[in-house]
């Protein structure tokens, strides 16, 4: 519960040696401009020896900036207008 709250507050999630030993990753949500629902993610992954918690902290501003830019760009893509799922997109 505390990790989830910390992730929400900082805006990105991180895993170290979770999916595969020796691999770390961090990710931020890309949201729909119309509903604020998550429609995708932007992630950075690499060897844990190089993608350390301190390196993640250094990369976080760029990760968040990229996720924000993609979220903003969706406002200008009519294909996503009003759609929050692939099924809804097919009917737009």
MARGU-770907 format. One record per atom (N, C-alpha, C): residue number from 1; chain; atom name; x, y, z. Coordinates in steps of 0.001 Angstrom, whole numbers, plus 524288, in hexadecimal, padded with zeros to 5 digits. Example, Ala and Ser with C-alpha at 12.3 -4.5 7.8 and 13.67 -1.06 7.14 Angstrom:
! residues 2
nr=1; kette=A; atom=N; X=83386; Y=7E9C6; Z=81E78
nr=1; kette=A; atom=CA; X=8300C; Y=7EE6C; Z=81E78
nr=1; kette=A; atom=C; X=83390; Y=7F31C; Z=81E78
nr=2; kette=A; atom=N; X=83232; Y=7F736; Z=81BA8
nr=2; kette=A; atom=CA; X=83566; Y=7FBDC; Z=81BE4
nr=2; kette=A; atom=C; X=83264; Y=8001E; Z=81EBE
! end
This chain:
! residues 92
nr=1; kette=A; atom=N; X=80339; Y=7FB53; Z=80000
nr=1; kette=A; atom=CA; X=80000; Y=80000; Z=80000
nr=1; kette=A; atom=C; X=80367; Y=804F0; Z=80000
nr=2; kette=A; atom=N; X=80789; Y=804F0; Z=8031D
nr=2; kette=A; atom=CA; X=80AF8; Y=80982; Z=8035E
nr=2; kette=A; atom=C; X=80DD5; Y=80A4B; Z=7FE2F
nr=3; kette=A; atom=N; X=80FA6; Y=80605; Z=7FBBF
nr=3; kette=A; atom=CA; X=81259; Y=8067E; Z=7F6AC
nr=3; kette=A; atom=C; X=80EB9; Y=808A6; Z=7F286
nr=4; kette=A; atom=N; X=809D0; Y=80706; Z=7F298
nr=4; kette=A; atom=CA; X=80604; Y=808F3; Z=7EED3
nr=4; kette=A; atom=C; X=80520; Y=80ECB; Z=7EF99
nr=5; kette=A; atom=N; X=804B0; Y=81073; Z=7F464
nr=5; kette=A; atom=CA; X=803F4; Y=81608; Z=7F58B
nr=5; kette=A; atom=C; X=808BB; Y=8192F; Z=7F3C9
nr=6; kette=A; atom=N; X=80D67; Y=81736; Z=7F4BE
nr=6; kette=A; atom=CA; X=8122F; Y=819E6; Z=7F30E
nr=6; kette=A; atom=C; X=8125A; Y=81A4B; Z=7ED1E
nr=7; kette=A; atom=N; X=810BE; Y=8161F; Z=7EA73
nr=7; kette=A; atom=CA; X=810A2; Y=81625; Z=7E4B8
nr=7; kette=A; atom=C; X=80CDA; Y=81A47; Z=7E2C2
nr=8; kette=A; atom=N; X=80847; Y=81A8D; Z=7E502
nr=8; kette=A; atom=CA; X=80473; Y=81E86; Z=7E378
nr=8; kette=A; atom=C; X=8068D; Y=82406; Z=7E444
nr=9; kette=A; atom=N; X=8091E; Y=824E3; Z=7E89E
nr=9; kette=A; atom=CA; X=80B1D; Y=82A18; Z=7E9E0
nr=9; kette=A; atom=C; X=80F72; Y=82BD2; Z=7E62A
nr=10; kette=A; atom=N; X=812F2; Y=8284D; Z=7E4CF
nr=10; kette=A; atom=CA; X=8174C; Y=829DF; Z=7E16E
nr=10; kette=A; atom=C; X=815ED; Y=82986; Z=7DBA2
nr=11; kette=A; atom=N; X=811EB; Y=82668; Z=7DA47
nr=11; kette=A; atom=CA; X=8101A; Y=82629; Z=7D4E9
nr=11; kette=A; atom=C; X=81281; Y=821E2; Z=7D18F
nr=12; kette=A; atom=N; X=815BB; Y=81E9E; Z=7D3CC
nr=12; kette=A; atom=CA; X=8181D; Y=81A55; Z=7D0DC
nr=12; kette=A; atom=C; X=81923; Y=815B4; Z=7D479
nr=13; kette=A; atom=N; X=8194A; Y=81116; Z=7D20F
nr=13; kette=A; atom=CA; X=81A2F; Y=80C39; Z=7D4ED
nr=13; kette=A; atom=C; X=81F89; Y=80A09; Z=7D38F
nr=14; kette=A; atom=N; X=821A3; Y=806F6; Z=7D724
nr=14; kette=A; atom=CA; X=826C9; Y=80497; Z=7D642
nr=14; kette=A; atom=C; X=826D4; Y=7FEFF; Z=7D846
nr=15; kette=A; atom=N; X=829D0; Y=7FBBF; Z=7D591
nr=15; kette=A; atom=CA; X=82AD4; Y=7F66F; Z=7D761
nr=15; kette=A; atom=C; X=830A5; Y=7F55C; Z=7D6C8
nr=16; kette=A; atom=N; X=832BD; Y=7F28F; Z=7DA84
nr=16; kette=A; atom=CA; X=83840; Y=7F106; Z=7DA67
nr=16; kette=A; atom=C; X=83874; Y=7EB25; Z=7DB35
nr=17; kette=A; atom=N; X=83AB0; Y=7E868; Z=7D774
nr=17; kette=A; atom=CA; X=83B3D; Y=7E2B7; Z=7D7C2
nr=17; kette=A; atom=C; X=83608; Y=7DFF6; Z=7D8BC
nr=18; kette=A; atom=N; X=831BC; Y=7E228; Z=7D6E0
nr=18; kette=A; atom=CA; X=82CA3; Y=7DFD1; Z=7D7DB
nr=18; kette=A; atom=C; X=82B02; Y=7DC11; Z=7D387
nr=19; kette=A; atom=N; X=82AEC; Y=7DDE7; Z=7CEB6
nr=19; kette=A; atom=CA; X=8295F; Y=7DA94; Z=7CA54
nr=19; kette=A; atom=C; X=82DA8; Y=7D6CD; Z=7C8BE
nr=20; kette=A; atom=N; X=83277; Y=7D8A1; Z=7C8ED
nr=20; kette=A; atom=CA; X=836F8; Y=7D56C; Z=7C785
nr=20; kette=A; atom=C; X=83B9A; Y=7D740; Z=7CACA
nr=21; kette=A; atom=N; X=83E54; Y=7D38F; Z=7CD15
nr=21; kette=A; atom=CA; X=842D7; Y=7D4E8; Z=7D04A
nr=21; kette=A; atom=C; X=846C9; Y=7D7E1; Z=7CCFD
nr=22; kette=A; atom=N; X=848A3; Y=7DC3D; Z=7CF11
nr=22; kette=A; atom=CA; X=84C78; Y=7DF60; Z=7CC4E
nr=22; kette=A; atom=C; X=84A1D; Y=7E389; Z=7C8CC
nr=23; kette=A; atom=N; X=844F0; Y=7E3F7; Z=7C8D2
nr=23; kette=A; atom=CA; X=84248; Y=7E7CC; Z=7C587
nr=23; kette=A; atom=C; X=83EF3; Y=7EB6B; Z=7C8E8
nr=24; kette=A; atom=N; X=83F19; Y=7F065; Z=7C7AC
nr=24; kette=A; atom=CA; X=83BDE; Y=7F448; Z=7CA55
nr=24; kette=A; atom=C; X=838D3; Y=7F754; Z=7C642
nr=25; kette=A; atom=N; X=83489; Y=7F9A8; Z=7C7F9
nr=25; kette=A; atom=CA; X=8315C; Y=7FCC0; Z=7C467
nr=25; kette=A; atom=C; X=82E5F; Y=800E5; Z=7C767
nr=26; kette=A; atom=N; X=82CCA; Y=804DD; Z=7C47C
nr=26; kette=A; atom=CA; X=82982; Y=808FD; Z=7C6A8
nr=26; kette=A; atom=C; X=82594; Y=80A7B; Z=7C278
nr=27; kette=A; atom=N; X=820FB; Y=80C44; Z=7C416
nr=27; kette=A; atom=CA; X=81CE8; Y=80D7D; Z=7C051
nr=27; kette=A; atom=C; X=8196A; Y=811DA; Z=7C253
nr=28; kette=A; atom=N; X=8172C; Y=814C1; Z=7BE9D
nr=28; kette=A; atom=CA; X=81363; Y=818DC; Z=7BFD5
nr=28; kette=A; atom=C; X=80EB2; Y=81825; Z=7BC43
nr=29; kette=A; atom=N; X=80A33; Y=819A9; Z=7BE1B
nr=29; kette=A; atom=CA; X=80557; Y=818EA; Z=7BB33
nr=29; kette=A; atom=C; X=80497; Y=81D0D; Z=7B6FB
nr=30; kette=A; atom=N; X=80250; Y=81B5F; Z=7B2A0
nr=30; kette=A; atom=CA; X=8006A; Y=81EDA; Z=7AE83
nr=30; kette=A; atom=C; X=7FA83; Y=81EB2; Z=7AF15
nr=31; kette=A; atom=N; X=7F819; Y=82344; Z=7AFA1
nr=31; kette=A; atom=CA; X=7F280; Y=8237B; Z=7B0A7
nr=31; kette=A; atom=C; X=7EF6D; Y=825C2; Z=7AC1A
nr=32; kette=A; atom=N; X=7EA75; Y=82457; Z=7ABF3
nr=32; kette=A; atom=CA; X=7E6DE; Y=8267D; Z=7A81A
nr=32; kette=A; atom=C; X=7E5AF; Y=82C1F; Z=7A995
nr=33; kette=A; atom=N; X=7E5EE; Y=82F96; Z=7A5C8
nr=33; kette=A; atom=CA; X=7E4C0; Y=83514; Z=7A6C3
nr=33; kette=A; atom=C; X=7DEF7; Y=835E1; Z=7A7EC
nr=34; kette=A; atom=N; X=7DBCA; Y=83217; Z=7A687
nr=34; kette=A; atom=CA; X=7D623; Y=832B6; Z=7A701
nr=34; kette=A; atom=C; X=7D3ED; Y=8307E; Z=7AC04
nr=35; kette=A; atom=N; X=7D675; Y=82C8E; Z=7AE2B
nr=35; kette=A; atom=CA; X=7D449; Y=82A22; Z=7B2DF
nr=35; kette=A; atom=C; X=7D837; Y=829AF; Z=7B750
nr=36; kette=A; atom=N; X=7DD1D; Y=82B02; Z=7B63F
nr=36; kette=A; atom=CA; X=7E166; Y=82A7C; Z=7BA00
nr=36; kette=A; atom=C; X=7E26A; Y=824CB; Z=7BB7D
nr=37; kette=A; atom=N; X=7E088; Y=82120; Z=7B85B
nr=37; kette=A; atom=CA; X=7E1AB; Y=81B99; Z=7B932
nr=37; kette=A; atom=C; X=7E6EC; Y=81A3D; Z=7B6BE
nr=38; kette=A; atom=N; X=7E977; Y=81662; Z=7B8E5
nr=38; kette=A; atom=CA; X=7EE77; Y=81495; Z=7B6C9
nr=38; kette=A; atom=C; X=7ED78; Y=8119B; Z=7B1BC
nr=39; kette=A; atom=N; X=7F025; Y=8133D; Z=7AD88
nr=39; kette=A; atom=CA; X=7EFA2; Y=810A4; Z=7A875
nr=39; kette=A; atom=C; X=7F4C5; Y=80E1C; Z=7A6BE
nr=40; kette=A; atom=N; X=7F8E5; Y=80EF0; Z=7A9C0
nr=40; kette=A; atom=CA; X=7FDED; Y=80CA9; Z=7A86D
nr=40; kette=A; atom=C; X=80204; Y=80E2C; Z=7AC75
nr=41; kette=A; atom=N; X=806CE; Y=80C90; Z=7AB6E
nr=41; kette=A; atom=CA; X=80B26; Y=80DF4; Z=7AEE2
nr=41; kette=A; atom=C; X=81001; Y=80F29; Z=7ABA9
nr=42; kette=A; atom=N; X=8137D; Y=811EE; Z=7AE1B
nr=42; kette=A; atom=CA; X=818BA; Y=812D3; Z=7AC06
nr=42; kette=A; atom=C; X=81C64; Y=81069; Z=7B009
nr=43; kette=A; atom=N; X=82021; Y=80D5B; Z=7AE3B
nr=43; kette=A; atom=CA; X=82395; Y=80ACE; Z=7B1FA
nr=43; kette=A; atom=C; X=82945; Y=80B1F; Z=7B054
nr=44; kette=A; atom=N; X=82C8E; Y=80A75; Z=7B429
nr=44; kette=A; atom=CA; X=83236; Y=80A1F; Z=7B371
nr=44; kette=A; atom=C; X=833E3; Y=80531; Z=7B651
nr=45; kette=A; atom=N; X=836D2; Y=801D6; Z=7B3BE
nr=45; kette=A; atom=CA; X=838A5; Y=7FD02; Z=7B634
nr=45; kette=A; atom=C; X=83E69; Y=7FC48; Z=7B504
nr=46; kette=A; atom=N; X=840FD; Y=7F973; Z=7B868
nr=46; kette=A; atom=CA; X=84682; Y=7F86B; Z=7B78A
nr=46; kette=A; atom=C; X=848C0; Y=7F50A; Z=7BBD3
nr=47; kette=A; atom=N; X=84DBF; Y=7F3F8; Z=7BB71
nr=47; kette=A; atom=CA; X=8504F; Y=7F0D1; Z=7BF74
nr=47; kette=A; atom=C; X=85034; Y=7F3A7; Z=7C4B8
nr=48; kette=A; atom=N; X=84F16; Y=7F0C2; Z=7C8CD
nr=48; kette=A; atom=CA; X=84ECD; Y=7F31D; Z=7CE05
nr=48; kette=A; atom=C; X=853E3; Y=7F5BB; Z=7CFA4
nr=49; kette=A; atom=N; X=85830; Y=7F3D0; Z=7CDA7
nr=49; kette=A; atom=CA; X=85D40; Y=7F623; Z=7CEF9
nr=49; kette=A; atom=C; X=85DAD; Y=7FBBA; Z=7CCE8
nr=50; kette=A; atom=N; X=85ADF; Y=7FCE3; Z=7C89D
nr=50; kette=A; atom=CA; X=85B08; Y=80229; Z=7C659
nr=50; kette=A; atom=C; X=8562E; Y=80551; Z=7C79A
nr=51; kette=A; atom=N; X=851AD; Y=802B7; Z=7C7F6
nr=51; kette=A; atom=CA; X=84CD0; Y=8056F; Z=7C922
nr=51; kette=A; atom=C; X=84BB8; Y=804DE; Z=7CEF8
nr=52; kette=A; atom=N; X=84ED7; Y=8079D; Z=7D1EF
nr=52; kette=A; atom=CA; X=84E85; Y=80787; Z=7D7A4
nr=52; kette=A; atom=C; X=84A38; Y=80B42; Z=7D979
nr=53; kette=A; atom=N; X=84894; Y=80AE5; Z=7DE63
nr=53; kette=A; atom=CA; X=844B0; Y=80E99; Z=7E061
nr=53; kette=A; atom=C; X=84658; Y=81450; Z=7DFB6
nr=54; kette=A; atom=N; X=84B45; Y=8157F; Z=7E066
nr=54; kette=A; atom=CA; X=84CFE; Y=81AED; Z=7DFB6
nr=54; kette=A; atom=C; X=84CCF; Y=81C88; Z=7D9F3
nr=55; kette=A; atom=N; X=84E0E; Y=818EB; Z=7D673
nr=55; kette=A; atom=CA; X=84DB3; Y=81A1D; Z=7D0D5
nr=55; kette=A; atom=C; X=847FD; Y=81ADC; Z=7CF42
nr=56; kette=A; atom=N; X=84481; Y=817A8; Z=7D17B
nr=56; kette=A; atom=CA; X=83EED; Y=81854; Z=7D068
nr=56; kette=A; atom=C; X=83D1C; Y=81DC5; Z=7D20F
nr=57; kette=A; atom=N; X=83EF0; Y=81F87; Z=7D689
nr=57; kette=A; atom=CA; X=83D77; Y=824C7; Z=7D861
nr=57; kette=A; atom=C; X=83F5A; Y=828F5; Z=7D48B
nr=58; kette=A; atom=N; X=843F3; Y=8281E; Z=7D236
nr=58; kette=A; atom=CA; X=845F6; Y=82BD1; Z=7CE4F
nr=58; kette=A; atom=C; X=842B3; Y=82BBA; Z=7C951
nr=59; kette=A; atom=N; X=840E4; Y=82719; Z=7C7BC
nr=59; kette=A; atom=CA; X=83DE9; Y=8267D; Z=7C2E6
nr=59; kette=A; atom=C; X=83822; Y=827DD; Z=7C37C
nr=60; kette=A; atom=N; X=83628; Y=827F1; Z=7C83C
nr=60; kette=A; atom=CA; X=83098; Y=828C2; Z=7C936
nr=60; kette=A; atom=C; X=82E65; Y=82DAE; Z=7C6A8
nr=61; kette=A; atom=N; X=830F1; Y=83235; Z=7C6F7
nr=61; kette=A; atom=CA; X=82EAD; Y=836D4; Z=7C47D
nr=61; kette=A; atom=C; X=82DD4; Y=83629; Z=7BE9C
nr=62; kette=A; atom=N; X=83171; Y=833AE; Z=7BBE8
nr=62; kette=A; atom=CA; X=830D8; Y=832D8; Z=7B644
nr=62; kette=A; atom=C; X=82C95; Y=82ECD; Z=7B52E
nr=63; kette=A; atom=N; X=82C4A; Y=82AC2; Z=7B852
nr=63; kette=A; atom=CA; X=8282A; Y=826D9; Z=7B7BF
nr=63; kette=A; atom=C; X=822D0; Y=82969; Z=7B85A
nr=64; kette=A; atom=N; X=8222A; Y=82C98; Z=7BC6C
nr=64; kette=A; atom=CA; X=81D2E; Y=82F3D; Z=7BD5A
nr=64; kette=A; atom=C; X=81BF7; Y=8332C; Z=7B90D
nr=65; kette=A; atom=N; X=81FE5; Y=835EA; Z=7B738
nr=65; kette=A; atom=CA; X=81F24; Y=839B3; Z=7B2F5
nr=65; kette=A; atom=C; X=81D47; Y=836DF; Z=7AE03
nr=66; kette=A; atom=N; X=81FAC; Y=83275; Z=7ACDA
nr=66; kette=A; atom=CA; X=81E23; Y=82F6F; Z=7A83B
nr=66; kette=A; atom=C; X=81891; Y=82D6D; Z=7A8BF
nr=67; kette=A; atom=N; X=81722; Y=82B60; Z=7AD46
nr=67; kette=A; atom=CA; X=811C8; Y=8297D; Z=7AE1D
nr=67; kette=A; atom=C; X=80DE8; Y=82DF9; Z=7AD94
nr=68; kette=A; atom=N; X=80F37; Y=8328F; Z=7AFA9
nr=68; kette=A; atom=CA; X=80BC9; Y=8371E; Z=7AF30
nr=68; kette=A; atom=C; X=80B3E; Y=838D9; Z=7A984
nr=69; kette=A; atom=N; X=80F90; Y=838CC; Z=7A69B
nr=69; kette=A; atom=CA; X=80F60; Y=83A57; Z=7A114
nr=69; kette=A; atom=C; X=80BF1; Y=8369D; Z=79DF3
nr=70; kette=A; atom=N; X=80C6B; Y=8318F; Z=79EF6
nr=70; kette=A; atom=CA; X=80924; Y=82DC8; Z=79C37
nr=70; kette=A; atom=C; X=80366; Y=82E72; Z=79DB7
nr=71; kette=A; atom=N; X=80262; Y=82F4C; Z=7A2B4
nr=71; kette=A; atom=CA; X=7FD01; Y=8302F; Z=7A46F
nr=71; kette=A; atom=C; X=7FABF; Y=834FD; Z=7A1CC
nr=72; kette=A; atom=N; X=7FDC1; Y=83928; Z=7A173
nr=72; kette=A; atom=CA; X=7FBF7; Y=83DF9; Z=79EE5
nr=72; kette=A; atom=C; X=7FB24; Y=83D1F; Z=79915
nr=73; kette=A; atom=N; X=7FE9E; Y=83A21; Z=7969D
nr=73; kette=A; atom=CA; X=7FE30; Y=8392C; Z=79103
nr=73; kette=A; atom=C; X=7F92C; Y=8363A; Z=78FB0
nr=74; kette=A; atom=N; X=7F74F; Y=83304; Z=79340
nr=74; kette=A; atom=CA; X=7F282; Y=83014; Z=7923C
nr=74; kette=A; atom=C; X=7EDCE; Y=833AD; Z=79196
nr=75; kette=A; atom=N; X=7EE1F; Y=83855; Z=793AC
nr=75; kette=A; atom=CA; X=7E9D5; Y=83C13; Z=7930F
nr=75; kette=A; atom=C; X=7E917; Y=83D91; Z=78D64
nr=76; kette=A; atom=N; X=7ED2E; Y=83D20; Z=78A4F
nr=76; kette=A; atom=CA; X=7ED05; Y=83ED2; Z=784E2
nr=76; kette=A; atom=C; X=7EC5A; Y=83A53; Z=78111
nr=77; kette=A; atom=N; X=7EB97; Y=835BA; Z=78328
nr=77; kette=A; atom=CA; X=7EAE4; Y=83128; Z=77FD1
nr=77; kette=A; atom=C; X=7E522; Y=82FA4; Z=7800F
nr=78; kette=A; atom=N; X=7E246; Y=830B1; Z=77BEB
nr=78; kette=A; atom=CA; X=7DCB5; Y=82FA3; Z=77BD8
nr=78; kette=A; atom=C; X=7DB57; Y=829FF; Z=77CCE
nr=79; kette=A; atom=N; X=7DEE9; Y=8267E; Z=77B75
nr=79; kette=A; atom=CA; X=7DDFC; Y=820EB; Z=77C26
nr=79; kette=A; atom=C; X=7DCD6; Y=81F9C; Z=781CE
nr=80; kette=A; atom=N; X=7DF47; Y=82272; Z=78567
nr=80; kette=A; atom=CA; X=7DE8A; Y=82162; Z=78AED
nr=80; kette=A; atom=C; X=7DA36; Y=824A4; Z=78D58
nr=81; kette=A; atom=N; X=7D7F2; Y=8281B; Z=78A74
nr=81; kette=A; atom=CA; X=7D419; Y=82BAE; Z=78CA5
nr=81; kette=A; atom=C; X=7CF83; Y=828AD; Z=78EFD
nr=82; kette=A; atom=N; X=7CEFA; Y=82934; Z=79413
nr=82; kette=A; atom=CA; X=7CAB7; Y=826BF; Z=796D3
nr=82; kette=A; atom=C; X=7CB4E; Y=820F0; Z=797C5
nr=83; kette=A; atom=N; X=7CF93; Y=81EA0; Z=79629
nr=83; kette=A; atom=CA; X=7D03E; Y=818FD; Z=796BD
nr=83; kette=A; atom=C; X=7D417; Y=817C1; Z=79B14
nr=84; kette=A; atom=N; X=7D2BB; Y=813DD; Z=79E24
nr=84; kette=A; atom=CA; X=7D627; Y=81244; Z=7A269
nr=84; kette=A; atom=C; X=7D7EE; Y=80C9F; Z=7A1F7
nr=85; kette=A; atom=N; X=7D61A; Y=809E4; Z=79DFC
nr=85; kette=A; atom=CA; X=7D7B5; Y=80479; Z=79D3C
nr=85; kette=A; atom=C; X=7D7D1; Y=80352; Z=79768
nr=86; kette=A; atom=N; X=7DA9D; Y=7FF37; Z=795C8
nr=86; kette=A; atom=CA; X=7DAB2; Y=7FDD8; Z=79030
nr=86; kette=A; atom=C; X=7D53B; Y=7FCED; Z=78E04
nr=87; kette=A; atom=N; X=7D1C7; Y=7FA91; Z=79112
nr=87; kette=A; atom=CA; X=7CC6E; Y=7F993; Z=78F4E
nr=87; kette=A; atom=C; X=7C99A; Y=7FEB5; Z=78E4A
nr=88; kette=A; atom=N; X=7CA3A; Y=80289; Z=791CE
nr=88; kette=A; atom=CA; X=7C7C2; Y=807A0; Z=79117
nr=88; kette=A; atom=C; X=7CA33; Y=80A81; Z=78C80
nr=89; kette=A; atom=N; X=7CF61; Y=809EB; Z=78BBE
nr=89; kette=A; atom=CA; X=7D20D; Y=80C96; Z=78773
nr=89; kette=A; atom=C; X=7CFE4; Y=80AD7; Z=78234
nr=90; kette=A; atom=N; X=7CE64; Y=805E8; Z=781CB
nr=90; kette=A; atom=CA; X=7CC66; Y=803E9; Z=77CD8
nr=90; kette=A; atom=C; X=7C74B; Y=8067D; Z=77B50
nr=91; kette=A; atom=N; X=7C478; Y=8088E; Z=77F2A
nr=91; kette=A; atom=CA; X=7BF73; Y=80AFD; Z=77DFB
nr=91; kette=A; atom=C; X=7BFBD; Y=810E7; Z=77D76
nr=92; kette=A; atom=N; X=7C452; Y=8132C; Z=77E42
nr=92; kette=A; atom=CA; X=7C4E5; Y=818DF; Z=77DF1
nr=92; kette=A; atom=C; X=7C596; Y=81A83; Z=77856
! end
